[in-house]
Amino acid sequence: MQKVIVILGPTGVGKTKLSTSLAKMINGEIINADSMQVYKHLNIGTAKPTDEEKEGIPHHLFDIKEPNEEYTIYDYQKDARDKIEEITNKNKIPILVGGSGLYIKAALFDYKFQKERNKKDYSDLTNEQILSKIKKYDNDVDIHINNRKRLVRALQILEAGQTLTKKKDPLLYDAIFIGLTAKREELYQRINKRVLEMFDLGLKEEVDKYKDKLEEYPSLKTGIGYKEFVPFYKNEKTQDEVILEIQKNSRRYAKRQYTFFNNQMEVKWFDVDFKNFNKTINEVYEYIKMAR
């Protein structure tokens, strides 16, 4: 089986730094596994790695779609598997990096998505009604009531006659799952700080370019860091309130990420030493050497 390394975890834990460092150490190339970083021009709000942060390592499936284009899990599954094969054929190690659990599942597990034909957005249904319909198909589905994007996606899949991914799906690759974590209080402080840094870097100016499309473009309607601006442009919230909302949604998303990863994958978790990140890098490298 082809060897694949997976670096996962919430925003702000050091996935980018770890992945580029490991890529140098194990002759690897990086594949994006973040559902928002596939979009061009959305750089600050998605915490996309800069050219400097990439450190000369090839990065794949970043900036491949315009913000107004649809990009489904079906599309990502095909693209990611093609990249895994391409990198492996160069005698290099593919390193999937990101926090989108469904993307990682789709890429690595034996689960076949069909080309989507169901484009319903269920705009006539509330989140509660969508979840109720989902439960009629599969009562074990566990999706947060406020995560409308995943609720809609799940109902589209089920109504198309497919089933949702389960932990029993076998792996197609010899994958090593590396998770980065931190104490909840420290993680939440880092998330809050990171949001403030995004505004210092020009997040509002980035969103300004799409202020008339926030409720239209697929990438913006549900993307944390973008959707929260809708009431701001309607003069219903201040910028400070937008900041607080992004911080809150980011913290909640991090919590859901941990739940998904722990339920769906066999992850080896590492507590990040933010004061000496090289120590964390070396710990992960030693683990991978033993696992290989």
Secondary structure as the mmCIF struct_conf table of DSSP 4:
data_model
#
loop_
_struct_conf.conf_type_id
_struct_conf.id
_struct_conf.beg_label_comp_id
_struct_conf.beg_label_asym_id
_struct_conf.beg_label_seq_id
_struct_conf.end_label_comp_id
_struct_conf.end_label_asym_id
_struct_conf.end_label_seq_id
STRN STRN1 LYS A 3 LEU A 8
TURN_TY1_P TURN_TY1_P1 THR A 11 GLY A 12
BEND BEND1 VAL A 13 GLY A 14
HELX_RH_AL_P HELX_RH_AL_P1 LYS A 15 ILE A 26
TURN_TY1_P TURN_TY1_P2 ASN A 27 ASN A 27
STRN STRN2 GLY A 28 ASN A 32
BEND BEND2 SER A 35 MET A 36
TURN_TY1_P TURN_TY1_P3 GLN A 37 VAL A 38
STRN STRN3 TYR A 39 TYR A 39
TURN_TY1_P TURN_TY1_P4 LYS A 40 HIS A 41
TURN_TY1_P TURN_TY1_P5 ILE A 44 ALA A 47
HELX_LH_PP_P HELX_LH_PP_P1 LYS A 48 THR A 50
HELX_RH_AL_P HELX_RH_AL_P2 ASP A 51 LYS A 54
TURN_TY1_P TURN_TY1_P6 GLU A 55 GLY A 56
STRN STRN4 HIS A 59 HIS A 60
BEND BEND3 LEU A 61 ASP A 63
STRN STRN5 LYS A 65 LYS A 65
TURN_TY1_P TURN_TY1_P7 PRO A 67 ASN A 68
BEND BEND4 GLU A 69 GLU A 69
HELX_RH_AL_P HELX_RH_AL_P3 ILE A 73 ASN A 89
TURN_TY1_P TURN_TY1_P8 LYS A 90 ASN A 91
STRN STRN6 ILE A 93 GLY A 98
BEND BEND5 GLY A 99 GLY A 99
HELX_RH_AL_P HELX_RH_AL_P4 GLY A 101 LEU A 108
STRN STRN7 PHE A 109 PHE A 109
BEND BEND6 ASP A 110 ASP A 110
HELX_LH_PP_P HELX_LH_PP_P2 LYS A 112 GLU A 116
TURN_TY1_P TURN_TY1_P9 SER A 123 ASP A 124
BEND BEND7 LEU A 125 LEU A 125
HELX_RH_AL_P HELX_RH_AL_P5 ASN A 127 TYR A 137
TURN_TY1_P TURN_TY1_P10 ASN A 139 ASP A 140
TURN_TY1_P TURN_TY1_P11 ILE A 145 ASN A 146
HELX_RH_AL_P HELX_RH_AL_P6 ARG A 148 GLU A 159
TURN_TY1_P TURN_TY1_P12 ALA A 160 GLY A 161
TURN_TY1_P TURN_TY1_P13 LYS A 167 LYS A 168
BEND BEND8 ASP A 169 ASP A 169
HELX_LH_PP_P HELX_LH_PP_P3 PRO A 170 PRO A 170
STRN STRN8 LEU A 171 LEU A 171
BEND BEND9 LEU A 172 TYR A 173
STRN STRN9 ASP A 174 THR A 181
HELX_RH_AL_P HELX_RH_AL_P7 ARG A 184 LEU A 201
TURN_TY1_P TURN_TY1_P14 GLY A 202 GLY A 202
HELX_RH_AL_P HELX_RH_AL_P8 LEU A 203 ASP A 208
TURN_TY1_P TURN_TY1_P15 LYS A 209 GLU A 216
BEND BEND10 TYR A 217 TYR A 217
HELX_RH_AL_P HELX_RH_AL_P9 PRO A 218 LYS A 221
BEND BEND11 THR A 222 THR A 222
TURN_TY1_P TURN_TY1_P16 ILE A 224 TYR A 226
HELX_RH_3T_P HELX_RH_3T_P1 LYS A 227 PHE A 229
HELX_RH_AL_P HELX_RH_AL_P10 VAL A 230 TYR A 233
TURN_TY1_P TURN_TY1_P17 LYS A 234 ASN A 235
BEND BEND12 GLU A 236 LYS A 237
HELX_RH_AL_P HELX_RH_AL_P11 GLN A 239 GLN A 264
BEND BEND13 MET A 265 MET A 265
STRN STRN10 VAL A 267 ASP A 271
TURN_TY1_P TURN_TY1_P18 PHE A 274 LYS A 275
BEND BEND14 ASN A 276 ASN A 276
HELX_RH_AL_P HELX_RH_AL_P12 PHE A 277 ALA A 291
#
